[in-house]
C-alpha cells in the first residue's frame, strides 16, 4: 500500500475525530469566502459610488440662489472654462426666466397665495414706497397697488433631463424630448400649465413675441416644476437677448476623488464671479462608511485564515503525538523520513480538502446574507447622518431645476448607492479562497511533517 493510499485511509479511520476537525475547518473556510465576497462587493460599490455620487459641482453667479438675488449671469467664456477644466466629464448649463402677461399668451397654472404675493409685492407699483408695507394696515392703505399676477417659469437648458427633480431622466407623458443644444422654437410644457391652457403635443403658444411649438409634455410630481416650460438654451438666450448667458452650470466630475481639486481650480479660474458648491462631504462620508466595512471584512479574512491554519496545525500535531509508536515502527522496518512525512502530509491534505469543499459550499450559501447584514448595520447610521446633514434648508430648491432640488436628488441617489450593495461571487474571489485554503494546508502540514521527521525509532520503542 503506497503512502498516498495510507494517508487517505488514515484520515478517515476515526470518523468522529476527523469529522470534528473537518467541521471546524469548514466553518473557517466558509468565513474566509464570505468575508472575501463581502469585501469584493463593497469595494466594487465604492468604485461605483465614487463614479456616480458626490460628483456634481454646481456653479452659479455670485449672489444668486434659486433664481433670486443679484449678480450677473455666467458668460459663454466662463462656461467654456468650466467645460475645459481637467476631470470635468460633462456640463449642463441652464438659464432661467419668467414669462409675465405681456410676454406670453399662456395663463399660469400657479396660484400665488399669500407667500407668492409677498414675493411679488414690489411689482409694478405706482404708489409711494412705505416702510410698513408688510403689515395689514399698510396693505389696506395701498389698495390701489396692482394685484400681483403669477408668472410662468421658463428654463433654457442644453440638457432637458437635468430639470428632473430626482436625478433620473425627465418623465414625459406625451411627445418627445427636445434637443437642448439646438436653437429651434420648440418647448417641453409642464403637465399643469398644459392642462391649464389646454395644450397638447403639436400645439403652439406665444412667448417673447415668437411662436413656440409644443414637442412634449412632462410631469415631475412637483407643482412648481410642472407649471413651467423648457426651451433649448440657445433659443431662450436669443429670445431674451442674453447671448451666452447662463444662471446655473452643473459640472459632472469623473470621480468623487477629483471633486475637491476641481472645485479649487474653478474657484481660482472664476474668482469672485461665481458661487461653487458640491456634495462631496456627504459622498466622502458614505465612502468612508463602506470602506470601514471593507476593512472589517479584510480583518475577517485574516482572522478566519489564521483560525483555519491553527485548526489543521493542532489537529496534525495531535495526530503525530498519538501515533508516535506507529511512526517508530514504520521507520524501524525501513520506512524513510520522506515516506513517513508524505503519509502524514497526505492525511493532513485530505482533511483540509474535505473541509475546504464543505466550507466553500457553505460560504457560497451564507455570503449573501452576511454581506447584507454587514452593510445594513452600517447603513442605519450612515442614512441618519446624511438626513440630518441635509437639513430643512436643502430640501427645497429655487427656480426650475434649481440647485436645491438637484442636491436633494443627489442625496437620494447617494443613499441608494450605499444601501444597494449586493453579494457577488466572482471567479477571482473564488480563486482567492482556494489559494488561501492551499496556503492553510501547507502551513498546517509543515510543522507536523517536521515533527514526524524528528521521530527516532529507538526512542519511541524504548519508551513504549
FENHU-V120782 format. One record per residue. RES is the residue in three letters. SS is DSSP state (@ for helix, = for strand, . for the rest). NEAR is the number of other C-alpha atoms within 12 Angstrom. D_CENTER is the distance of its C-alpha to the mean C-alpha in Angstrom with 2 decimals. Layout:
res = (RES | RES)
ss = (SS | SS)
near = (NEAR | NEAR)
d_center = (D_CENTER | D_CENTER)
//
This chain:
res = (UNK | UNK | UNK | UNK | UNK | UNK | UNK | UNK | UNK | UNK | UNK | UNK | UNK | UNK | UNK | UNK | UNK | UNK | UNK | UNK | UNK | UNK | UNK | UNK | UNK | UNK | UNK | UNK | UNK | UNK | UNK | UNK | UNK | UNK | UNK | UNK | UNK | UNK | UNK | UNK | UNK | UNK | UNK | UNK | UNK | UNK | UNK | UNK | UNK | UNK | UNK | UNK | UNK | UNK | UNK | UNK | UNK | UNK | UNK | UNK | UNK | UNK | UNK | UNK | UNK | UNK | UNK | UNK | UNK | UNK | UNK | UNK | UNK | UNK | UNK | UNK | UNK | UNK | UNK | UNK | UNK | UNK | UNK | UNK | UNK | UNK | UNK | UNK | UNK | UNK | UNK | UNK | UNK | UNK | UNK | UNK | UNK | UNK | UNK | UNK | UNK | UNK | UNK | UNK | UNK | UNK | UNK | UNK | UNK | UNK | UNK | UNK | UNK | UNK | UNK | UNK | UNK | UNK | UNK | UNK | UNK | UNK | UNK | UNK | UNK | UNK | UNK | UNK | UNK | UNK | UNK | UNK | UNK | UNK | UNK | UNK | UNK | UNK | UNK | UNK | UNK | UNK | UNK | UNK | UNK | UNK | UNK | UNK | UNK | UNK | UNK | UNK | UNK | UNK | UNK | UNK | UNK | UNK | UNK | UNK | UNK | UNK | UNK | UNK | UNK | UNK | UNK | UNK | UNK | UNK | UNK | UNK | UNK | UNK | UNK | UNK | UNK | UNK | UNK | UNK | UNK | UNK | UNK | UNK | UNK | UNK | UNK | UNK | UNK | UNK | UNK | UNK | UNK | UNK | UNK | UNK | UNK | UNK | UNK | UNK | UNK | UNK | UNK | UNK | UNK | UNK | UNK | UNK | UNK | UNK | UNK | UNK | UNK | UNK | UNK | UNK | UNK | UNK | UNK | UNK | UNK | UNK | UNK | UNK | UNK | UNK | UNK | UNK | UNK | UNK | UNK | UNK | UNK | UNK | UNK | UNK | UNK | UNK | UNK | UNK | UNK | UNK | UNK | UNK | UNK | UNK | UNK | UNK | UNK | UNK | UNK | UNK | UNK | UNK | UNK | UNK | UNK | UNK | UNK | UNK | UNK | UNK | UNK | UNK | UNK | UNK | UNK | UNK | UNK | UNK | UNK | UNK | UNK | UNK | UNK | UNK | UNK | UNK | UNK | UNK | UNK | UNK | UNK | UNK | UNK | UNK | UNK | UNK | UNK | UNK | UNK | UNK | UNK | UNK | UNK | UNK | UNK | UNK | UNK | UNK | UNK | UNK | UNK | UNK | UNK | UNK | UNK | UNK | UNK | UNK | UNK | UNK | UNK | UNK | UNK | UNK | UNK | UNK | UNK | UNK | UNK | UNK | UNK | UNK | UNK | UNK | UNK | UNK | UNK | UNK | UNK | UNK | UNK | UNK | UNK | UNK | UNK | UNK | UNK | UNK | UNK | UNK | UNK | UNK | UNK | UNK | UNK | UNK | UNK | UNK | UNK | UNK | UNK | UNK | UNK | UNK | UNK | UNK | UNK | UNK | UNK | UNK | UNK | UNK | UNK | UNK | UNK | UNK | UNK | UNK | UNK | UNK | UNK | UNK | UNK | UNK | UNK | UNK | UNK | UNK | UNK | UNK | UNK | UNK | UNK | UNK | UNK | UNK | UNK | UNK | UNK | UNK | UNK | UNK | UNK | UNK | UNK | UNK | UNK | UNK | UNK | UNK | UNK | UNK | UNK | UNK | UNK | UNK | UNK | UNK | UNK | UNK | UNK | UNK | UNK | UNK | UNK | UNK | UNK | UNK | UNK | UNK | UNK | UNK | UNK | UNK | UNK | UNK | UNK | UNK | UNK | UNK | UNK | UNK | UNK | UNK | UNK | UNK | UNK | UNK | UNK | UNK | UNK | UNK | UNK | UNK | UNK | UNK | UNK | UNK | UNK | UNK | UNK | UNK | UNK | UNK | UNK | UNK | UNK | UNK | UNK | UNK | UNK | UNK)
ss = (. | . | @ | @ | @ | @ | @ | @ | @ | @ | @ | @ | . | . | @ | @ | @ | @ | @ | @ | @ | @ | @ | @ | @ | @ | @ | @ | @ | @ | @ | @ | @ | @ | @ | @ | @ | @ | @ | @ | @ | @ | @ | @ | @ | @ | @ | @ | @ | @ | @ | @ | . | . | . | = | = | = | = | = | = | . | . | = | = | . | . | = | = | . | . | . | . | = | . | @ | @ | @ | @ | @ | @ | @ | @ | . | . | . | . | = | = | = | = | = | = | = | = | = | = | = | = | . | . | . | . | = | . | . | . | . | . | . | . | . | @ | @ | @ | @ | @ | @ | @ | . | . | . | . | . | . | . | . | . | . | . | . | . | . | . | . | @ | @ | @ | @ | @ | @ | . | . | . | . | . | . | . | . | . | . | = | = | = | = | = | = | . | . | @ | @ | @ | @ | . | . | . | . | . | . | . | . | = | = | = | = | . | . | . | . | . | . | . | . | . | . | = | = | = | = | = | @ | @ | @ | @ | @ | @ | . | . | . | . | . | . | . | = | = | = | = | . | . | = | = | = | = | = | = | = | = | = | . | . | . | . | . | . | @ | @ | @ | . | = | = | = | = | @ | @ | @ | @ | @ | @ | @ | . | . | . | . | . | . | = | . | = | = | = | = | = | = | . | . | @ | @ | @ | @ | @ | @ | @ | @ | @ | @ | @ | @ | @ | @ | @ | @ | @ | @ | = | = | = | = | = | . | @ | @ | @ | @ | @ | @ | @ | @ | @ | @ | @ | @ | @ | @ | @ | @ | @ | @ | @ | @ | @ | @ | @ | @ | @ | @ | @ | @ | @ | @ | @ | @ | @ | @ | @ | @ | @ | @ | @ | @ | @ | @ | @ | . | @ | @ | @ | @ | @ | @ | @ | @ | @ | . | . | . | . | @ | @ | @ | @ | @ | @ | @ | @ | @ | @ | @ | @ | @ | @ | @ | @ | @ | @ | @ | @ | @ | @ | @ | @ | @ | @ | @ | @ | @ | @ | @ | @ | @ | @ | @ | @ | @ | @ | @ | @ | @ | @ | @ | @ | @ | @ | @ | @ | @ | @ | @ | @ | @ | @ | . | @ | @ | @ | . | . | . | . | . | . | . | . | @ | @ | @ | @ | @ | @ | @ | @ | @ | @ | @ | @ | @ | @ | @ | @ | @ | . | . | . | . | . | . | . | @ | @ | @ | @ | @ | @ | @ | @ | @ | @ | @ | @ | @ | @ | @ | @ | @ | @ | @ | @ | @ | @ | @ | @ | @ | @ | @ | @ | . | . | @ | @ | @ | @ | @ | @ | @ | .)
near = (10 | 14 | 23 | 22 | 19 | 23 | 26 | 27 | 22 | 28 | 34 | 23 | 15 | 17 | 15 | 12 | 19 | 31 | 22 | 21 | 35 | 34 | 28 | 30 | 44 | 36 | 32 | 40 | 52 | 41 | 44 | 47 | 51 | 45 | 46 | 48 | 45 | 45 | 41 | 38 | 35 | 41 | 31 | 27 | 34 | 36 | 25 | 29 | 39 | 34 | 27 | 32 | 42 | 43 | 42 | 48 | 46 | 44 | 43 | 46 | 34 | 27 | 21 | 27 | 31 | 30 | 32 | 24 | 16 | 16 | 19 | 25 | 36 | 34 | 28 | 24 | 17 | 30 | 34 | 24 | 25 | 40 | 27 | 20 | 29 | 22 | 28 | 33 | 25 | 26 | 32 | 38 | 45 | 50 | 50 | 41 | 37 | 31 | 29 | 24 | 19 | 16 | 24 | 25 | 24 | 36 | 30 | 35 | 28 | 29 | 21 | 20 | 15 | 14 | 14 | 19 | 22 | 20 | 17 | 22 | 29 | 23 | 20 | 16 | 18 | 14 | 18 | 15 | 18 | 16 | 11 | 14 | 21 | 20 | 13 | 12 | 13 | 19 | 23 | 13 | 17 | 24 | 17 | 15 | 22 | 17 | 22 | 25 | 27 | 31 | 32 | 40 | 40 | 44 | 46 | 51 | 44 | 33 | 33 | 40 | 35 | 39 | 51 | 35 | 39 | 31 | 29 | 17 | 18 | 31 | 30 | 25 | 23 | 22 | 24 | 23 | 30 | 34 | 26 | 31 | 24 | 22 | 23 | 25 | 32 | 38 | 45 | 51 | 53 | 47 | 37 | 33 | 37 | 36 | 23 | 22 | 24 | 22 | 30 | 28 | 28 | 22 | 22 | 26 | 31 | 25 | 34 | 26 | 17 | 20 | 22 | 33 | 27 | 36 | 33 | 34 | 39 | 41 | 33 | 31 | 19 | 24 | 21 | 35 | 38 | 39 | 39 | 43 | 50 | 52 | 47 | 37 | 42 | 33 | 38 | 41 | 35 | 23 | 30 | 27 | 14 | 23 | 20 | 28 | 34 | 40 | 48 | 50 | 47 | 39 | 40 | 37 | 36 | 29 | 31 | 37 | 27 | 27 | 37 | 28 | 23 | 37 | 35 | 21 | 22 | 36 | 26 | 18 | 22 | 27 | 20 | 18 | 24 | 33 | 31 | 35 | 32 | 38 | 38 | 37 | 26 | 36 | 43 | 29 | 32 | 42 | 37 | 25 | 34 | 42 | 30 | 25 | 37 | 32 | 22 | 25 | 33 | 26 | 20 | 29 | 32 | 24 | 21 | 32 | 39 | 26 | 28 | 42 | 38 | 29 | 34 | 46 | 34 | 24 | 34 | 42 | 26 | 24 | 32 | 33 | 22 | 15 | 24 | 31 | 24 | 26 | 35 | 31 | 23 | 28 | 27 | 20 | 13 | 14 | 24 | 23 | 26 | 20 | 25 | 38 | 33 | 29 | 36 | 45 | 43 | 34 | 37 | 49 | 39 | 36 | 47 | 47 | 32 | 30 | 38 | 42 | 29 | 27 | 35 | 38 | 25 | 26 | 35 | 32 | 21 | 28 | 35 | 29 | 22 | 33 | 39 | 28 | 23 | 35 | 36 | 22 | 19 | 29 | 31 | 19 | 20 | 31 | 29 | 17 | 21 | 31 | 22 | 16 | 20 | 25 | 16 | 12 | 16 | 25 | 24 | 24 | 26 | 27 | 36 | 45 | 49 | 41 | 44 | 34 | 32 | 39 | 40 | 35 | 32 | 39 | 43 | 28 | 31 | 41 | 34 | 25 | 32 | 46 | 31 | 23 | 36 | 27 | 33 | 31 | 31 | 19 | 14 | 15 | 28 | 30 | 18 | 25 | 37 | 29 | 20 | 35 | 41 | 28 | 24 | 36 | 39 | 27 | 29 | 38 | 38 | 28 | 28 | 37 | 34 | 23 | 26 | 39 | 28 | 24 | 30 | 25 | 26 | 19 | 17 | 23 | 19 | 12 | 11 | 13)
d_center = (60.24 | 57.81 | 55.34 | 52.30 | 53.94 | 55.13 | 51.71 | 50.03 | 52.85 | 52.79 | 49.08 | 49.87 | 53.34 | 52.05 | 49.58 | 48.83 | 48.24 | 46.34 | 44.27 | 43.25 | 42.25 | 40.29 | 38.49 | 37.43 | 36.29 | 34.41 | 32.43 | 31.51 | 30.46 | 28.37 | 26.57 | 26.14 | 24.62 | 22.36 | 21.08 | 20.63 | 18.61 | 16.39 | 15.95 | 15.40 | 12.74 | 10.80 | 11.45 | 10.25 | 6.81 | 7.07 | 8.30 | 5.77 | 3.15 | 6.74 | 7.76 | 5.95 | 5.01 | 8.29 | 10.15 | 12.64 | 16.01 | 18.59 | 22.24 | 25.15 | 28.88 | 29.86 | 30.98 | 29.34 | 26.87 | 26.29 | 29.33 | 31.58 | 33.11 | 34.95 | 34.31 | 34.68 | 32.17 | 30.39 | 32.48 | 31.98 | 32.55 | 29.78 | 27.34 | 28.56 | 27.97 | 24.33 | 23.91 | 25.66 | 23.71 | 22.26 | 18.56 | 18.48 | 17.54 | 18.22 | 20.08 | 20.63 | 23.91 | 25.36 | 28.86 | 29.77 | 33.31 | 35.33 | 38.16 | 41.26 | 44.17 | 45.94 | 43.05 | 42.51 | 44.16 | 41.03 | 41.23 | 38.22 | 36.66 | 35.78 | 38.22 | 38.28 | 39.29 | 40.11 | 36.89 | 37.04 | 40.73 | 40.15 | 37.67 | 40.37 | 43.43 | 44.47 | 44.49 | 47.83 | 49.97 | 53.71 | 54.65 | 55.00 | 51.89 | 52.05 | 50.27 | 50.27 | 48.54 | 45.91 | 48.56 | 50.04 | 53.50 | 52.41 | 50.74 | 54.07 | 56.01 | 53.85 | 54.09 | 55.24 | 51.81 | 50.16 | 47.65 | 44.13 | 42.76 | 39.14 | 37.58 | 35.23 | 32.12 | 31.68 | 28.56 | 29.08 | 26.01 | 25.46 | 22.37 | 23.20 | 19.74 | 18.60 | 20.86 | 18.74 | 17.82 | 14.56 | 12.79 | 14.15 | 17.45 | 20.57 | 22.42 | 26.07 | 28.83 | 31.26 | 31.90 | 29.59 | 27.20 | 29.08 | 28.74 | 27.51 | 29.05 | 32.49 | 35.28 | 36.46 | 37.76 | 35.26 | 32.86 | 30.33 | 31.66 | 29.95 | 31.16 | 33.02 | 34.92 | 35.68 | 37.18 | 39.07 | 40.67 | 40.99 | 39.03 | 37.86 | 36.65 | 39.46 | 40.98 | 41.50 | 41.59 | 42.83 | 40.81 | 42.15 | 45.26 | 43.56 | 43.03 | 39.42 | 38.59 | 35.98 | 33.76 | 31.31 | 30.55 | 27.06 | 25.89 | 22.89 | 24.33 | 24.77 | 28.51 | 28.32 | 26.09 | 28.28 | 31.36 | 30.64 | 31.03 | 29.09 | 31.04 | 30.36 | 29.95 | 33.15 | 35.06 | 34.38 | 35.16 | 38.44 | 39.44 | 38.96 | 40.46 | 37.35 | 37.07 | 33.84 | 32.78 | 29.15 | 27.91 | 24.13 | 22.11 | 18.34 | 17.51 | 14.38 | 14.01 | 13.48 | 11.28 | 10.28 | 13.11 | 15.52 | 14.87 | 17.49 | 19.99 | 19.64 | 20.18 | 23.19 | 24.56 | 24.36 | 26.05 | 28.76 | 29.31 | 29.20 | 30.86 | 31.76 | 31.54 | 27.86 | 25.42 | 22.01 | 18.96 | 15.25 | 12.48 | 11.84 | 13.24 | 10.69 | 7.79 | 10.40 | 11.20 | 8.03 | 8.18 | 11.83 | 11.60 | 10.02 | 12.59 | 15.29 | 14.77 | 15.10 | 18.15 | 19.57 | 19.36 | 21.07 | 23.71 | 24.20 | 24.85 | 27.42 | 29.03 | 29.40 | 30.78 | 33.30 | 34.28 | 34.91 | 36.99 | 38.99 | 39.67 | 41.09 | 42.91 | 44.64 | 45.43 | 47.13 | 48.94 | 50.24 | 51.36 | 53.14 | 54.94 | 56.04 | 57.43 | 59.14 | 62.49 | 61.20 | 59.90 | 63.24 | 65.21 | 63.16 | 63.66 | 67.36 | 68.09 | 66.61 | 62.85 | 61.16 | 58.32 | 56.12 | 56.84 | 56.40 | 53.16 | 51.89 | 52.83 | 50.78 | 47.86 | 47.88 | 48.08 | 45.07 | 43.07 | 44.09 | 42.80 | 39.59 | 38.98 | 39.74 | 37.40 | 34.69 | 35.05 | 34.81 | 31.98 | 29.83 | 30.53 | 29.70 | 26.48 | 25.32 | 26.05 | 24.44 | 21.33 | 19.29 | 20.44 | 20.18 | 16.51 | 15.85 | 18.16 | 16.62 | 13.09 | 14.85 | 17.09 | 14.48 | 12.32 | 15.54 | 15.91 | 12.43 | 12.43 | 16.04 | 15.59 | 13.03 | 15.49 | 18.38 | 17.15 | 16.58 | 20.28 | 22.58 | 23.05 | 19.57 | 19.60 | 22.15 | 22.38 | 25.39 | 26.52 | 25.28 | 21.68 | 21.92 | 19.35 | 19.24 | 18.14 | 15.64 | 14.30 | 14.15 | 12.44 | 9.65 | 9.62 | 9.76 | 6.79 | 4.89 | 7.05 | 6.61 | 3.26 | 5.36 | 8.42 | 8.38 | 9.36 | 12.60 | 15.52 | 16.60 | 20.07 | 20.54 | 24.04 | 23.14 | 22.15 | 25.30 | 27.40 | 26.22 | 27.31 | 30.64 | 31.12 | 30.66 | 33.10 | 35.66 | 35.33 | 35.97 | 38.96 | 40.41 | 40.04 | 41.39 | 44.35 | 45.31 | 46.92 | 48.80 | 50.07 | 51.35 | 53.04 | 54.59 | 56.13 | 57.70 | 59.64 | 63.40 | 65.54 | 68.57 | 66.69 | 64.98 | 68.20 | 70.21 | 67.80 | 67.86)
//
